[in-house]
Amino acid sequence: MRIVLIRHGDPDYEKDCLTEKGHKQAEIAAQRLLQEEIEEIYSSPLGRAKETAGYFSKASGIKEIQILNFMQEIRFGQEGALYDNRWNPWLGVYSLVNEGYDLMSPDWREYPVFKDNFATEDADKIGLETDKWLANFGYIREGLYYRNKRPDDRQKTIAIFCHGGASAAFLARVLNQQFPYMCGVLLNFPHTTITVLKFDDTPNRLTLPIIELMNDARHLNNLKDVK
């Protein structure tokens, strides 16, 4: 099985939709995604992701867009201070690196910025829900890896239109990386960027997904002059 993760286009966060630039990005990304032989479309429930998915649905002729509620964007902040940049995990990673913190430490939940932060709670939830979702396709978590329990070895490609934070949490889980590290690696996560994971299709094999592609945004090269 192959999973294609696509971040939504340039957003109007207040209205939860795409900007004019975001619509152009999504249209171009849809044409690029036709190369991936995608069979099913999934999307976060949020408007900016669904609108981005809609362009590919139209281009591919795949009418059904299935909603993955757990892949909506993570929150950050604390009670009464939601979306306060003091708790922004991406900005916080800069500070942690400058102070010499180990972003791969399993103790990261106790670090400044992440301790008592909704982002930590949501990232952990996405990790758990990711395993449940993969189990539906026959990939069962065993320790650090996944056992392929599919009855056949047919390769299938699935697209998930979602968000930077949700993608970081998803990838942290399946690749056995720590969430802050993925926030740092994916800090400059362009809109409509494409990441592709491939799971081994050999029946009963214990496996780790291969990264076929990471953060590819070359389809946006012709949009450099679009504001």
N, C-alpha and C positions, 0 to 999 in steps of 0.2 A: 504494500500500500504506500502511496505517496500522498503527503499532505502539503498543500501550498498555502502558506500564510500570507495574506495581503493586508497591509495597513490601509485604512480609509484615505480618501483624498483630503486636500486642504479643507479644514473645517471652519464653520462658524459655531463655536462651542456653545454660545448662548442659545442659539436656535436649534442646535443639534442637527445641522445639515451641512451640505457642502457649499463652499463659496464658488464663485464663477471659475476661479482657478482650479478648485477641487473637482468640478465637473469635467473640465478639460483633462485633468490628470486621470480621472477615472475612465474616461472614454479611451484614452491612449493605452492605459493599463489593460483594459478589456481586450484590445486587439493583441497586445503582447501575450496575454494569458491563453489565447487560442492555441498557442504552440504547446501547451502543457497537457493536452488531451484530458481535460478535467471532465469528470462524469457527474459529480454532485456539487452543489453550492450550499455552503453554510455561512451564516452571518451572525454577528453580534446583534442584539435587539435594538441597538442605538441607531438613530437616523442616519448619521454620517457613514456608518458601515453599510447599512442596508442600501443607501443610495449608490454607494460605490459598487456593491454587489449587483445592483440592478443593471448597471452598464454591461457587466459581463453576462448576465442572464440574457439580455437582449442580443448581444453579439454572438453568444454560443447557441442560443435557442433552448437552453435549459431553463424552463419556466419556474420550477419550484426552487425557492430560496428557503432553506430550513434554518430555523432560529436556534442558536446556541446561547442560552441566557447566561451561562457561566463565563462566556468570553466577552462580556461587556467590559468597558474600561474600568480599571481599578480606581478606587478613591484614594485620596491622601489627606492626612490631617488627623485631628482628634475631635472629640465631641465639642461643638461650638466653634471649631476652627477648620471646617472642611475646605479643602483646596487653598489652604494657607501655605504659601511657598516656604515657610519655615519647616514644613513637613514634606516638601516635594522630594521624592526619592531620587529623581534624576539630578536635581541640583545638589542634593545631599551627598550623592556619590562623589562629586568633585571635592567636597570638604573632607570626606573620609580618606580619599586618596592622598590629598595634601597633608593629612595628619598621619599617614602611614598605616592606616587600618588594612587588615587583610580582608579583601572583599570575598574571598573563598572560604572564610571561616564559617563553620556551622553555627557559631555564636552571633551571627549578624543581627538576629532579632533583638539583641540587647544593645546594639550600637545606637549612638545618637541618630536622630531622624527616624530610624526604623522602630525603635521601642515605643509601644503603645500607639502605633500609627495604623490607620485603617488600611494603608497600602500593604502592610505586612499581613494583616488578616485576609485581605482579598487575594493576595498572591498565593498564600497557602491554600485558600479555597479553590482557586483555579487549578493548582497542582492536583488536588484530590479529585476534582471533577474531570480533569484531563484523563486520569487513569480510568475512571468509570466510562467515559466516552469511548476511549480506545478499546475497552473490553467489548463494546458493542460490535466492533469490527474483528474481534477474535484475537486481539493483542492484550494478553493478561500480564499485569505487573507481577514480577517475581524479584523481590529485593531491588537491585539497581536496574534491572533490565526487563524486557518484555518477551513472553513466550507466545509464539505464533500458534494459535489454536484454530486457525481458519481451516475449513474442510478442503480448500483448494489452494492453488498457488497463483491464481489470477491476480495480476497487478491492477490496482484501481487507484485513480487519482482524485483527491477531494480538495476543494478550495474552502478556506475559512477567511472571510473578510472581517477584520477586527481592528485592534488598536495596539499602540506601542507597548503599553504596560501589560496588557493581557498577553501579547505575544511573548514578552520577556518572561512572564510567569510560566506560560505554556512550555517554552523552550528550556527554561531552568529545570522544570520537572523531567521532561523526557530525555534531556542530555545530562542530567545529574550535575548541574551547576547551581551555584547559589544565586538567588534573585538579585542582590546588589551588583554582583559581577555582571549579570546579564543586562542590568540597567546601564552599567558603564560601557559594556561592549556595544549595546544597541542605543547608546545615548543619542547619536545622530541618526535617528531612524526615519528616513525620508517618507513623505506621504506616498502611498501606493507602492512602497517597496515590497519586493517579493522574496520570500524565503521558502525553500523546498526541502522537506525531509523525506527520506525513503526508508521504510521498514522492510526487513527481509521477508520475502514471500515463501520461504521454505517451511513447510508444515512442521510444527513441533520444535522449531529451533528457538533457542533463547538468544535474543539479539538486542542491539542498541541501534537506533536509527542513524543513518548516514546523512550528513548535510550535503545535499546536492548543490544548493545555492543559498547564499546568505546576503540579505539586504541589497538585492539587485534593483537599482533604480535607473538603469541605462535607458529605459523607454522614455524617461523624462528629459533626455538631453535636448530635444526640440522645444522644450517649454522654458528654457532658461530666461527668455525675455518676457515671459508672461508674469505679470504682477499679481 
